[in-house]
Amino acid sequence: MTDELDSRETTPLVDEAVKKAAVCWVSVADGPAYALWCLPLDGDLLIVTGPGEQAAPGLADATEAQVTLRGDHGGRIVTWPARVTRLRPDTEEWAAAAPLVAAKRLNAPGPSADLVRRWAAEGCALNRLAPAGPPAAGTDLPAASLAEEPRPTPAVRATRKPFRLHKVRRR
């Protein structure tokens, strides 16, 4: 693992942005970017996905991804290529990282030890995203908006009837 940390490609901007990250935008194989909560650890980001957790299609099986981080004022400050490593249950890396991620999981159902066991039993993916190339920052970032059309969803918004103060009678 030491060799892996020594071979990381990073810059001071990426290091600082990763340290402060709580949310990142991750895209896999030129797909759409998904906003995911994350935990910084040793200069990398840890992200859990799967049943009962956040959805990030393709991330669990990916080896590469693009990560975008925002700055203190909410705007994008850096996008960097990431090397994706899936941490497997019953490994030293899992034993060290999973409890840390579970402890930071907001609105977790039950104690973090139960959450870690559920992740292992249900096949949730705990992924480590490590910087793996030169980042795009400053003038290298797109100047135009990258806003996308809303994705299709099965969610439905109920239409309410207008409020009426009194009953209207028709003649």
Secondary structure, 3 states (H helix, E strand, C coil): CHHHHHCCECCHHHHHHHHHCCEEEEECCCCCCEEEECEEECCEEEEEECCCCECCCCCCCCCEEEEEEECCCCCEEEEEEEEEEEECCCCHHHHHHHHHHHHHCCCCCCCHHHHHHHHHHHCCEEEEEEEECCCEEHHHCCCCCCCCCCCCCCCCCCCCCCCCCCCCCCC
